[in-house]
Amino acid sequence: MTDVEVEDPSWLAALADAEALVLAAADATLACEGAVGEGVTLLLTDDATIGDLNRRFRDQDKPTNVLSFPAPTNPERFLGDIALAYGVCAQEALEQGKPLAHHLQHLVAHGVLHLLGYDHVSDAQAEEMEGLERVVLAGLGIPDPYLAGEGDHDRPRPIG
């Protein structure tokens, strides 16, 4: 079961359907990986909250776009939490020339894949993870975020 908490009203001011977009991206990613029924909590928050989480859990004193917090293995099949910062995400979407809705869904898919054990530390890992993101996003009708001309986006910044 996927749960969404909207802590920063800026998300809903910019995207009235933010909750539905997040749920669709999370569910599509889980389905793509055969993890239907797994639990995820998504927090749509602000830069200050993400900055605090990043400082406390990653020793990085700055806001970031998305953070993933995997849960320990549990009988409830809860994978973990994902938090997204409105200001950072909105600025990135603007800089990359893409709709905020597309960027949000991409980052949700990215975060869910982290909860499922994927990473992008090495080039091979990044290629595998990006391939899965492309499949999920294509199913949502979103263009490949890694193609030239689809914004100035190479790879997501390293996240937790």
Secondary structure, 3 states (H helix, E strand, C coil): CEEEEECCCHHHHHCCCHHHHHHHHHHHHHHHCCCCCCEEEEEEECHHHHHHHHHHHHCCCCCCCEEEEECCCCCCCEEEEEEEEHHHHHHHHHHHCCCHHHHHHHHHHHHHHHHCCCCCCCHHHHHHHHHHHHHHHHHCCCCCCCCCCCCCCCCCCCCC
